[in-house]
């Protein structure tokens, strides 16, 4: 909090101390405000959805200064959001730019709808507060005895800070130049999608619903230099170099629970200590040349270097007791990547003398060499090593033809092609892995040796038509995409091991988009759009070649305008219907994949509606009202509603007072569809509440 306060105070001090000795015209405005959100039920889900804390929050909503030599924008609200962007300018010399942002991301204790009682977990098995946990773990008593499925999340958040300092040279007769430093940092606690299991053998299926809690503390420093200039007013050259240094520390806890003797208990407890870091260098050069009035040529080159070195330590007690570390694993991964790329493009207007015909063509080539190694050191066993290399050549061609010769109609044809050729080599000693244990994998192959030539062939074709016959505008478009991935395997010690099992893949995608809009004079505009996407993926390793089928229908309509001189209305309605189907070989009757629309499939509808109205009562007094409804169906369905009203009153030409209120509710549909198999129940993430806001603006 001290850093945030210091940053805000510094910004305000700089702003009020901005030079104005020459008496140039200035434009300043400040808005301060306060808000209060009262939440009932799941406060953690509210904080995660709205990216802010509940209860009271206030501060500077906006602070704007603009003068000939200095401008600044500032925002400082509670503990959640701080932004600043300021620039000192000196004519015919340069500038100093300071830009920063501090944002807090909140996490809900769990977004998985499941019933702990079905797994014999009531909360008594929760990890106590830092008393018997393994040394170095980060648990703070997050498990509640009232609701084991949802971690306590009052203090579950991570802060992220971005800051940029840039010095720029803008002197006539010299190239423009800039040198800068950007720092990114993140620290706090995160709750991510990765999780671990709870089990009740013979009664309920295994469920990975206990999310991992991670303590993160990372920072990245990026230094850059940029120079650009124009020659003969037709050729623009630019060069840039970046150097980045990243280091992080991440500690994650994974408790596992299992039914033991009729009551749930911790079966395993794992702690992961990750320390990723890398350094990289990127150099870029580019040129844009106006060869003639109708021809523009662009080209560029890039060279990149990335060296990564990360380590992980895994603590795996053999028993549920926390007294000792019986099984410790440490890994060190090193990765080195070098890449080089070049591109060339041209834009030509009035092709072949046709004034309404233009062509844009471009090509890009890139070479990427990647080598990596991992050393695994497990307590009491032989060290193991794995090696890999990826050597890739990538080519990209792009062509766009645009014709405007038809009356009020424009046609655009685009072709995009990509080819990737990869030589992949993998070697690994699997002696310490479960997959080497015949009890788990039924394999006695210790050394995994894999070599393959992989080719990617991607094609995209598109056609778009636009007709502007006022007051009506019509649009239509169609895209066809095809992606093929083929493996030429020359060595595979165990074909059952991924990626040898996946086989060649092919996907075909068709997209259709139609739209219409109409203007009703000065009263408003209405629009209606429809889009359809169909994608199917096939593989020689899957049942009858099919891997997945995916379809999306989307309809959207909106109207906005002024029915009278004092009123403005806007309405939007969007409906989406999507379905994902994953047919596979039916090997056992109990396979989830064989249950049709089950755990591996997804069906859902998405509907959202927005209404907004504004009215000017007296010129000084203005009012507004808005309403939103979002309803989704499917395994992760929910219903969200929000309505609000607000008024603003201009006390004088320089001051305005604002007041607003809103009501909202979020209803979780968990417990239906695919969630029911885990004992899910509705209302797991429900919340409802109200908000009150007030603001005061002053212009000077």
N, C-alpha and C positions, 0 to 999 in steps of 0.2 A: 504494500500500500504506500510505503514511503516513496518508492520510485514513481508511482503514478502521480502522487501529489506534487512531487518535484517537477515532473514533466509539465503538468498543468500550470503550475505557478510560473515556470520559466516561459511558457508560451504566452501567458497573459502579460507578463512583464515585457516581453519582446514586443507584443502588439501595442501596448500603451506607450512604449518608448520608441515607436516607429518614427523615423525622421520626417519632419514636415517643415523644415526651415524655409523652403522656398514657397510655402503656402499653396502647394498644388491641391487640386480638388480631391477629396477623399470620400469614401463610401464605407461606413461601418454599420454593423447590425449585430445585436446580441439577443439571444432567446434563452431564457432560463425556464426550467420546468420541473415538476414533481409528479410522480405517479405512484399509485398503490394498487397492488393486485392481491386480492383475497382468494385463496385456492382451497377447495375442499377435495378430499381424497388424495389422489396420487400427485403430490407436489413435484416429485422428481421428473415425472413424464412431462409436466408443464414446463419445467426449466429446460429440459432437453429440446422440446418442440419449439419453444419461443426464444431460445438462446438468451435468456435473462433470468434473474432471480425473481422470486415472488416477494410479497410484502412491499416495503417502501424502496423507491429508487428515485433519485433526482440529481440535478446538476445543470450543466450547460448543454442545452440541446444543440445550439449552433452559435458560433462566434465568428463573424466575418469582417475582415479588414481589407480594404483595397485602396491602394494609392499608387502614385507613379513609381515609387521605389520599393514598395513593400506590400505584399498581400499575404493573408493568412486565413485559414479555415480551421476551426477547432470544435471538438465535441468531447464532452466528459460527463458520463452518466454512471453514477453508482460505482459498483465494482466490476461492471460488465463490459463497458465499451469506452475507449479513449482513442481519439483520432486527432492528428495535427498535421497540417501541411502549410508550410510557410516558405516564402521566397523573398530574398533580398535581391534587388536588381539595380545595376548601375549601367546606364546607357553607354554603348560603345565600349563596354569592358566585359561584363559577364554577370553571373548570379551565384548565389548560395542557396541551395535547396535543403530544407530539413523536413522530413516526412516520417511520421510514426503512427503506430496503431497498437493498441493493447485490447485484446478480446478474450473473454472467458467462455469456455464451452462446458456446459453442464451435461451430466450423464444420469440417466435413470438407473435405478438399481437392477431392473430387469424389464425387458420388453417381451419376454416369453411367457405365454399364458399356460401355466401348468399347476397342478395341485400336489404339493409336497406330501400330503397325507397318504396318497396312493403309493408313495415310495417309503412309507414309514418314517418320514422326516417331519418332526413337529417343532424343531427349533432347539430342543435340548441338546442336539448334537452340534450346535453351532460352535465355531471357533471362539473361545473366550478372548477377552481383551488383553493381548500381549502378555499373557502369563505363562502359557505352556506352548505357545507357537514356536516354531524353529527360530533360532537366532537370525536376525536380519530380515525376517519377513515383514510385510507392510500391513498386515491386518489390523484394523482398528475397531473390531467388534461390529462389522458391517452386517452380520446376520442377526435378524430380529427373531425373537422367540414367538412373536405374534404372527409373522408372515415370513416363513423361511424362504419362499420363492423370490422375494424382492429384497435386495440389499438396502440397508439404510443409505440414503444418498444425500443427506443434508450438506455434506462437505465433499461431495464427489464431483470434481471439476478439474480442468486443466487450463492454464493460462497460456496464451500465445502472444508474443511481442514481435513486431516488425519495425525496423527503423532504418532509414536511408539518409545518408549525408552525401550531397553531391556539390561539387564545385564546377562551374561551367565558364567557358571562355567564349565570348561573342564580340570579337573585335573586327571591325571592317578591314578587309585585305588579308585576313588570316583565316585558316580553317576553323570551323567550330570544333570545340573540344570539351570533354567532360571527364572528370575522374570522380569515382564514388565508392562508397562502402555501404553494404546492406547487411544488417544482422537480423537473423531469425532465431527465436528461442521459444521453447515450450517446456513447461514444468507444471507438475501437479499429478493428479490421478485420473486415469482413463479406464473406462469399462467398454471393451470392444466386443465385436461379434464372436471372437474366439471364446470357447468355453470348454468345460469338462463335464463329466458324466455323473448321473445318478442312476442307480440300478435297483431293481427288485426282481431278481431272477425267478422266472416261471410265472410271474404275475403281470408285470409291466415291461414294455420294451426299454432298452437303454435309451436315455435321454441326455443330450449334452446341453443342459440349460443353466448350469452354474457358470456364469460368465467370469472370465479372468479379470482380476483387478491388477492394473499396472501402474507403477510409479515411474514417471518419466521426467527426465531432466536433460534436454538437448539444446544445442546451439549450433548455428551455422554462420560463418562469416564469408561474404562474397565481396571481392574487390574487382573493380572494372575500370577500363579506360576506353573512351570512345572518341573518335575523331572523324569528321566529315567535311567535305568541301565540294565546290562546284567549279568546273573548268569550262570556260567559254560559254557559260550560261546554258550548256546543253548536256554536260556530263557530270553526274554526281557520284562521288566515290565515298565509301565509308569503310572504316576498319574498327574492330572492337576486340578486346581481349578480356576474358573473365577468369578469375581464380577463386575457387570456393574450397573452404575447409569446414567439414562437418564432424561433430562428435556428439554422442548421445549416451545416456545410461537409462536402461529400462529394467525394472524389477517386477516380475509377474508371479502371482500366486495362483495355483491350480489345486483346489481341494477336490477329492473324488469321494463319492458317497455310495454305500452299498448296504443292502439289507443283510443284517447279521443277527441271527437268533431272534428274529421277529421285530427288531428295532433298527432304525437307520443309524449308521455310524460312519466315521471317516475311514475309507478303505486305503487311500493313498493321499499323500500330500507332496506336491512338487513346487519348487521355486525355481524360476528362470531368471538368470541375471545376464542381460544382453548389453553389450557395449559396442554398438556399430559406429564406424567412422570411415570417412573417405576424404580424398582431396581430388580436385579436378581442375583442368585447364581447358578453355575453349577459345579458339581464335577464329574470327570471321572477317571476310572482306567481301564487298559487293560494289557493283557499278550499275548505274542506270544511265542510258544514253538515248537522247532524242535524235535519232539518225536523220529523220525528216519530219515534216508536219504530220505524217500519217504513220510513222514507224517508231516504236519504242523498243529498245533492246535492254534486257536486264541479265546480269550474271552474278555468280557468287561462288565462294569456296569456304570450306569449314574444316578445321582440324580439332579433334577432341582427345583428351587423355583423362582417364578415370582410374584411380587406384583405391580399392576398397579393402579394408581390413577390419573384420568384426569378430568378436569373441562371444561365446555363450557358455555359461556354467549352469548345469541342471542338478538340483538336489533332489534325490528320490529316496526317501526313507523306505526300507523294506516293510516296516510295520506302520501302524497308525500312530505309534508313540512318537513324540516330538523330541525325545531326549538326545538322539544321536543322528548323525548324517551317515547312513550306512551305504549309500550308493551315490556317488558324485560323478558327473560327466562334464567334461570341458571340451569345447570345440573352438577352433580358430579357423576362420575362412578368409582367404585372400583372393582378390579378384583384380585383374588388370584388363582394361578395355581401351583400345585405340580405334578411332574411327576418322575417316576422311570422306568429304563429300564435295561435290561440285554441281552447279545448276546453271541452266541457260534458258531464257524465255524471251519471247517476242510478241508484241501486240501490233497488229497491222489493221488500220482503218482503210476504207475504200479499196478493198481487195479487187483486183482486176478492173479498177475504174468504177466499181459499183459503190456509190456513196453510202448505201445502207447496209453494206456487208462488212463485218469485222471478224478478225480471227485472233485468238490468243493461243499460243502453243508454248509448251515448256517441257523440259526433261531434267531429271536429277539422277545422279549416280552416287552410290555410297559404298564404302568398304569398311567392315567392322571386324576386328579381331579381338576375341575374348578368351582369356585363360584364367582358370580358377582352381584352387586346391583347398581341401578341408582336412584338418587333422583332428581326430577324435581321441581324447584321452579319458578313459573310464577307470575308476578306482579298482585296482586289483585285477585288471585285464590288460591284454596286449593293446598298444596304441594302433589305431586304424587310420587309413588315409583314403581319400577319394580325390580324383582329378577329372577335369572336364575342359573341353575347348569348343568354341563356336567360331567358325570363320564364315563370314557372310558377305555376299555381294548383293546389293539391292539397286533396282532400276525402277524409275517412275517416269511415265509419259502422260501428258495432259494436253487435251485439245478442246477448245471451245469456239464454236462458230455461232455468230449472232447476226440475224437478218431483220431489218426494220422496213423492208420495201413494201410490205402489204399495208394497206390503209388501216391505221389505228391498231395494227397487230405486230407483235414482236415475237420471234421464234429463236430459241436458243438450244443448240445441240452440244452435248458434252460427252467426251470419251476420256476415261481415266484408266490406265493400265499400270500394273505393278508386278514385278518379278523379283523373287527372293530365292537365292541359292545358298544353302547352309550345309557346311560340313560339320557334323556333330560327333564328338568322341567322348565317351564316358567310361571311367574305370573306377571301381570302388571295392574296398574290402568290407564285406558285410558281416564279419565275424561277430560283432557285438549287437547286431540287429535282430529283432524278433522274426523278421522274414527269413533269416537263416536257420532259425529253430524249426525243426520239422513239426513240432507241436503246434506252431502258429502258421507256418507257411508251407509245410510239406516239401521243403526244398533243401538239398544238401549243397547247393552252389554257393560258395563263399565269396568268390571274386566275380563281381558284375562287370562284364566287358561288352560295350555297345558302341557300334559305329554305324553311321547312316548318312546318306546324302538326302537332304530334305529340300523340296522345291515348293514354293508358294506361287500360285498364279491367280492374281486378282484382276477382275474386269468390272468396269462400271460404265453403263451407258444411260444417258438421260436426255429427255426432251421436255422443254417447257414452252408453253404458249401463253401470251398475255394480250388481251384485247381491251383497249380503252375507248369505248364508245360512250362518252359521258351522257348521262350520269351513272352508267353502269360499267364496272370493270370485271372482266372474266379472266380466270387463270386456270391452267390445267398442266399437269406434269406427270411424267412416268419415268421411273428408274428401274433398271435391271442390274443386279449385282451377282457375280459368280466368283466364288473363292474355292480353289482347289489346293489341298495340301497332300503331297505324296512323299512316302518314305521309300528310299532304296537302301534297305538294311543289308550291310555287308558282314556284320558281326553282331551276334546277340547270344550271350552265354545262357540266358534264361528268357525265352520269348514271352513267358507269362508275366514278366515284370514290366511295369510301365516305364517307358512309353511304347515298348514293342507291341503291347496288346491292342493299342488303340486303332492301328491301321490307318489307311488313307482316309482323308476327310474331304467332303465337298459340300458347299452350302450355296443355295440359290435364293435370292431375295428379290421380290417384286414390290414396288412401291407406287401407289397411285395417289395423286393429290388434285382436288378440284376446289375452286373457290369462286365466290361471287360477292361483289360489294356494290352498293348503290348509295349515291348521295341524294339527300332530300333538300336541295337548296341550302339555305343557311340553317335549317332546323336540325340536321344531323346526318349520320351515316350508319348504314346497316351492312353486316357482312355475314356470310355463311360459308363454312369450309368443311370439306370431308377428305379424309385420308385413310388409306388402307395399306397395311404392310403384311406380307406373307413370306416367311423364311422357313426352309426345310434343310436339315443337315443329314447327310448320309455317310455311311462308312462301311467298308467291306467286312469289318469285324462285328457289326451289329445285326440283329435279326432283320431279315429281308432288306438290309442296307440302311434302314431308318434309324436315326439317332434322336432327332427331335423335330417337332413341327411347332411353329410359333406364328400366331396371327394377331393383329391389332386393328380394330376399327375405331376411328375417331371422328366425331362430329362436333363442331364448335360454331356458335353463333353469338353475335354481339350487336348492340345498338347503342349509340351515344350521340347526344345532341342537346339542343336547347329548345324546349317547347315554348318558352317565353323568354323575354329579355332578361329576366331575373333568375331563371331556373336552368339547371343542367342535370340531366339524367344519363346513367349508363347502366346497361344490363349485359351480362355475359353468362352463357350456358355452355358447358363442355361435357361430353359423354364419351367414354372410352370402354371398349370391350376387348379383353385380351385373353388368350388361351395358349398355354404351353403344354404340349403333349410329348412324352418321352417313351415311346414303345421300345421294348428290349426283349431279349430271349427270356422266356418263362422257364427257369430252371427248377424252382421249388414253389409249391403252392403258397408258402408263407412270404414270398418275395414281395416287398413293398412296390417294386416296379410293376408287378402284375396286377395291381389293384385299380388300374385305370386312373381316374383323377384322384390321386392319393399324394403321398409325401413327395414324390418326384415330379408331379405335375402341378399345374397352377391354372385356375380359372378365376376370373374376377371382372367386375364392372367398376367403373370409376365415374362418378357424376359430381360436378361442382357447379354452383351457381353464385353469381356476384351481382349485387344491386348497390348502386351509389347515387345519392341525390344531394344537390347543393342548391341553396336558395339565398338570394340577396334581399333581405327585408328592407333595409333603409339606406344601404350604402356603407354605413358604419357597422351594422349588425348583420352577420351572416350565419347561416346554419347549415349543417350537413347531417346525413344519416346513411348508414351502409349496413349490408347484411351479406353473410357468406354461409353457404351450406356445401359440405363435401361429404359424400357417402360412397364408400367402397365396399365391395363384396368379395368373398373368397376367404382363404385361411387367415389372412391378416387384415380382415375388414374392420372398418371403424366408421363412425358418424361424427362429424365436427360441425358445430354451428356457432356463429358469432354475429352479434348485432351491436351497433354503436351509434351514438349521437354526439354532436359537438356544436359549439357556438363560438364565434369570435367577435369581439367588439373593439372597434378602433376608438380608443380614448382620445387620441389626437393624431396628427399626421405622423408623429414619430413613435407612438406607443400603441400596442395591441395586446389585448387580454384574451386568452383562450381557455375553454373548459370543455371536457369531454368525459363520457362514460361508456362502458361496454359490458356486455354479458356474453359468456361463451361456455361451451360444454364439449367434452370429448368422450365418446362412448366406444369402448373397446368391444369388438365382436368376437374376441377369442373364445374358444370353447366349441365352436362349430367347425365343420369341415375337417381339415387335416389336423387341427389342434386337439380334437376330441380324443384322439388315440392316446394322448399324454395326460388325460384328465384335465384338459383346459377348461376354463370357465369364464363366462362373460364378466366384464367389469374389472378385469385385472389391472388395467391401466386407466380406468376412468378418472376424469377430473372435471370439475366445473368451477366457475368463479366469476369474478367481476373485476373491473379496472376503473379507476378514476384518475384523470389527468388534468393538469392545469399548467398554463404557460404564460410567460410575459415577454414581449418583444419590444426592443427599443432600437430605433434607427437614428444615427447622428453622423 
